[in-house]
Amino acid sequence: MNLFRHIEADYRRIARDGLPDQWCTGHATLDDVVEAIRDHREHQGRSDDLTRHLATIARTDHRAVVVVLYALAPLLGARLGRAVTTEYRTDALTELAMVILDSPLDGPRLAHRLVNRAHTRVYKAARRVEHRGVVHIVQIAPVDPQRMLASDGAGAADIADGVTDRLALARFNDAVLKAVDSGTLSPNVWAAYRDHRLQRALDPSGPTSTAVQRKLASRAASRLQPLVDQYLHAA
């Protein structure tokens, strides 16, 4: 999957609807906004102001995330070069989305700093996998078909199991809220996991997530994994 193409397609759909009035960017179209952000060499202050403004809006409106990602994608692509895999480029763009949502937005040369921070994150992640990766051997044992037929519908649901599951979910939710309140976990990371991973598991009939939302949820899942292991997968 080429996430850069998905970002462009998502941006085009947003651009067709026009620039939201509540964004108050002072530009006529989204294309003008994107060009102003990309013009960071000649008009750094204007680029910084627009990037900062949209990155702030992005924390409540995912469309702004797509616009900033699309505007900064060429700068990120130039930073990565051509000698990287498609998966690495996808990871880098996902890290950029997380950086836009999580990073402080003060200071000059904001576009460069966001791109550089995303590049550093994906590089360090790749190095950790290369030098300190762990291989888990998994064996799948087949079940006798006769045993499956005999057990299908043979027993009623255990009330104790349901109570235990609800208690585990309540403890997990309390732990997440405490982590958010203490600053250990970003509210945007929790929202990405909750809205596009947890909610889909509980209600598959909901609206389909976009490619950006799925990648954000995947990244958020890795940050929430310690809490999942502790409260939902505990023996």
C-alpha positions as a printed NumPy array, in Angstrom:
array([[  0.   ,   0.   ,   0.   ],
       [  1.349,   3.409,  -1.009],
       [  0.149,   5.683,   1.79 ],
       [  1.425,   8.766,  -0.042],
       [ -1.141,   8.106,  -2.791],
       [ -3.875,   7.506,  -0.224],
       [ -3.063,  10.838,   1.409],
       [ -3.319,  12.615,  -1.937],
       [ -6.649,  10.924,  -2.699],
       [ -8.008,  11.847,   0.737],
       [ -6.827,  15.432,   0.274],
       [ -8.532,  15.703,  -3.122],
       [-11.824,  14.564,  -1.606],
       [-11.522,  17.183,   1.124],
       [-10.528,  19.889,  -1.37 ],
       [-13.598,  19.166,  -3.506],
       [-15.8  ,  20.094,  -0.558],
       [-14.054,  23.455,  -0.263],
       [-12.139,  25.156,   2.518],
       [-14.128,  24.958,   5.806],
       [-15.13 ,  28.447,   6.942],
       [-14.426,  27.633,  10.593],
       [-10.742,  27.077,   9.833],
       [-10.285,  30.835,   9.215],
       [ -7.04 ,  30.506,   7.258],
       [ -7.415,  33.696,   5.233],
       [ -7.017,  31.797,   1.931],
       [ -9.525,  31.129,  -0.824],
       [ -8.854,  27.422,  -1.396],
       [ -7.093,  24.503,   0.242],
       [ -4.601,  24.448,  -2.625],
       [ -3.58 ,  27.981,  -1.645],
       [ -3.112,  26.819,   1.943],
       [ -0.94 ,  23.89 ,   0.841],
       [  1.204,  26.11 ,  -1.375],
       [  1.684,  28.592,   1.47 ],
       [  2.836,  25.816,   3.827],
       [  5.241,  24.453,   1.207],
       [  6.668,  27.93 ,   0.605],
       [  8.641,  27.67 ,   3.842],
       [ 11.911,  28.888,   2.307],
       [ 10.71 ,  32.233,   0.955],
       [  7.998,  32.952,   3.526],
       [  8.914,  30.996,   6.623],
       [  6.715,  32.966,   9.018],
       [  3.573,  32.5  ,   6.963],
       [  4.305,  28.791,   6.535],
       [  4.889,  28.386,  10.266],
       [  1.679,  30.203,  11.169],
       [ -0.461,  28.106,   8.81 ],
       [  1.165,  24.834,   9.841],
       [  0.698,  25.687,  13.512],
       [ -2.919,  26.779,  12.952],
       [ -3.917,  23.623,  11.053],
       [ -1.985,  21.31 ,  13.382],
       [ -3.981,  22.766,  16.276],
       [ -7.262,  22.233,  14.398],
       [ -6.127,  18.688,  13.545],
       [ -6.494,  17.669,  17.168],
       [-10.259,  17.941,  16.796],
       [-10.755,  17.658,  13.016],
       [ -8.96 ,  14.828,  11.171],
       [ -9.35 ,  16.641,   7.834],
       [ -6.724,  19.143,   8.946],
       [ -4.298,  16.262,   9.6  ],
       [ -4.695,  15.145,   6.003],
       [ -4.081,  18.679,   4.689],
       [ -0.892,  19.157,   6.723],
       [  0.329,  15.665,   5.787],
       [ -0.279,  16.354,   2.111],
       [  1.519,  19.699,   2.357],
       [  4.564,  18.225,   4.108],
       [  4.727,  14.946,   2.151],
       [  7.154,  16.29 ,  -0.519],
       [  9.505,  17.609,   2.167],
       [  9.388,  14.243,   3.945],
       [  9.946,  12.391,   0.664],
       [ 13.025,  14.497,  -0.064],
       [ 14.31 ,  13.814,   3.456],
       [ 13.932,  10.058,   2.989],
       [ 15.474,   9.875,  -0.46 ],
       [ 14.932,   6.989,  -2.873],
       [ 16.936,   4.246,  -1.162],
       [ 14.166,   3.17 ,   1.23 ],
       [ 11.386,   0.625,   0.944],
       [  7.718,   1.433,   0.456],
       [  7.02 ,   0.133,   3.972],
       [  9.648,   2.477,   5.422],
       [  8.121,   5.453,   3.586],
       [  4.659,   4.48 ,   4.855],
       [  5.967,   4.228,   8.421],
       [  7.625,   7.636,   8.057],
       [  4.379,   9.273,   6.9  ],
       [  2.503,   7.651,   9.778],
       [  5.098,   8.944,  12.233],
       [  4.652,  12.403,  10.728],
       [  0.917,  12.222,  11.453],
       [  1.638,  11.267,  15.067],
       [  4.195,  14.083,  15.352],
       [  1.673,  16.62 ,  14.064],
       [ -0.833,  15.493,  16.695],
       [  1.571,  15.116,  19.625],
       [  4.431,  17.586,  19.269],
       [  4.715,  21.136,  20.641],
       [  4.004,  23.675,  17.913],
       [  5.941,  26.698,  19.129],
       [  9.163,  27.994,  17.583],
       [ 10.305,  28.762,  14.021],
       [ 10.93 ,  26.428,  11.052],
       [  7.99 ,  24.301,  12.134],
       [  7.649,  22.332,   8.88 ],
       [ 11.31 ,  21.307,   8.978],
       [ 11.16 ,  20.36 ,  12.644],
       [  8.049,  18.197,  12.211],
       [  9.57 ,  16.36 ,   9.255],
       [ 12.916,  15.884,  10.977],
       [ 11.258,  14.549,  14.126],
       [  9.223,  12.043,  12.102],
       [ 12.342,  10.959,  10.205],
       [ 14.244,  10.448,  13.467],
       [ 11.428,   8.382,  14.951],
       [ 11.106,   6.022,  11.995],
       [ 14.887,   5.643,  11.728],
       [ 15.229,   4.73 ,  15.409],
       [ 12.301,   2.315,  15.168],
       [ 13.915,   0.577,  12.191],
       [ 17.232,   0.335,  14.026],
       [ 15.547,  -1.189,  17.086],
       [ 13.918,  -3.86 ,  14.93 ],
       [ 17.192,  -4.567,  13.13 ],
       [ 19.44 ,  -4.819,  16.204],
       [ 17.121,  -5.759,  19.069],
       [ 14.235,  -7.529,  17.394],
       [ 12.658, -10.534,  19.097],
       [ 11.353, -13.565,  17.226],
       [  8.425, -15.431,  18.784],
       [  7.935, -18.972,  17.507],
       [  4.227, -19.756,  17.183],
       [  2.81 , -23.216,  16.595],
       [ -0.767, -23.759,  15.449],
       [ -2.119, -27.152,  16.498],
       [ -5.121, -28.429,  14.485],
       [ -8.253, -29.471,  16.386],
       [ -9.995, -32.753,  15.702],
       [-13.162, -31.955,  13.632],
       [-15.182, -34.435,  15.718],
       [-14.205, -32.556,  18.867],
       [-15.283, -29.262,  17.321],
       [-18.687, -30.691,  16.355],
       [-19.171, -32.143,  19.826],
       [-18.39 , -28.86 ,  21.566],
       [-20.359, -26.593,  19.194],
       [-23.25 , -25.142,  21.189],
       [-22.886, -27.758,  23.882],
       [-22.438, -25.392,  26.798],
       [-24.047, -22.2  ,  28.025],
       [-22.093, -18.979,  28.52 ],
       [-20.446, -18.725,  31.925],
       [-21.731, -15.677,  33.858],
       [-18.438, -15.466,  35.741],
       [-16.537, -15.086,  32.447],
       [-18.724, -12.157,  31.439],
       [-18.223, -10.437,  34.788],
       [-14.472, -10.987,  34.563],
       [-14.366,  -9.513,  31.058],
       [-16.299,  -6.407,  32.115],
       [-14.06 ,  -5.949,  35.153],
       [-10.931,  -6.236,  32.983],
       [-12.284,  -3.634,  30.54 ],
       [-13.157,  -1.281,  33.414],
       [ -9.664,  -1.592,  34.861],
       [ -8.124,  -1.06 ,  31.436],
       [-10.22 ,   2.082,  30.92 ],
       [ -9.236,   3.442,  34.359],
       [ -5.555,   2.789,  33.644],
       [ -5.775,   4.581,  30.281],
       [ -7.511,   7.612,  31.805],
       [ -4.857,   7.82 ,  34.534],
       [ -2.105,   7.645,  31.898],
       [ -3.764,  10.441,  29.914],
       [ -4.23 ,  12.605,  33.028],
       [ -0.597,  12.142,  34.062],
       [  0.703,  12.968,  30.574],
       [  2.184,   9.49 ,  30.043],
       [ -0.232,   8.868,  27.172],
       [ -1.348,  11.455,  24.643],
       [ -5.135,  12.006,  24.368],
       [ -4.781,  11.896,  20.569],
       [ -3.085,   8.491,  20.694],
       [ -5.886,   7.119,  22.887],
       [ -8.54 ,   8.665,  20.622],
       [ -6.951,   7.08 ,  17.525],
       [ -6.932,   3.646,  19.169],
       [-10.396,   3.999,  20.699],
       [-12.198,   5.353,  17.629],
       [-10.585,   3.281,  14.879],
       [ -9.448,   0.053,  16.552],
       [-11.417,  -0.576,  19.736],
       [-14.721,   0.739,  18.389],
       [-14.4  ,  -1.34 ,  15.212],
       [-13.853,  -4.459,  17.329],
       [-16.994,  -3.764,  19.369],
       [-19.166,  -2.525,  16.482],
       [-18.077,  -3.784,  13.002],
       [-21.124,  -2.104,  11.414],
       [-19.663,   1.391,  11.896],
       [-18.244,   3.569,   9.103],
       [-15.111,   2.365,   7.334],
       [-11.883,   3.94 ,   8.568],
       [ -9.62 ,   5.751,   6.113],
       [ -6.065,   4.611,   5.393],
       [ -4.681,   7.384,   7.599],
       [ -6.976,   6.452,  10.486],
       [ -5.997,   2.777,  10.218],
       [ -2.283,   3.6  ,  10.282],
       [ -2.729,   5.972,  13.225],
       [ -4.648,   3.274,  15.095],
       [ -1.896,   0.773,  14.343],
       [  0.762,   3.117,  15.73 ],
       [ -1.385,   3.915,  18.75 ],
       [ -1.875,   0.207,  19.442],
       [  1.87 ,  -0.281,  19.928],
       [  1.91 ,   2.482,  22.57 ],
       [ -1.09 ,   0.999,  24.367],
       [  0.218,  -2.573,  24.206],
       [  1.718,  -2.554,  27.747],
       [ -1.688,  -1.621,  29.212],
       [ -3.442,  -4.191,  27.015],
       [ -1.021,  -6.905,  28.176],
       [ -1.392,  -5.916,  31.821],
       [ -5.175,  -5.554,  32.051],
       [ -6.689,  -7.472,  29.125],
       [ -4.201, -10.288,  28.488],
       [ -3.17 , -10.987,  32.074],
       [ -3.04 , -14.662,  32.962]])
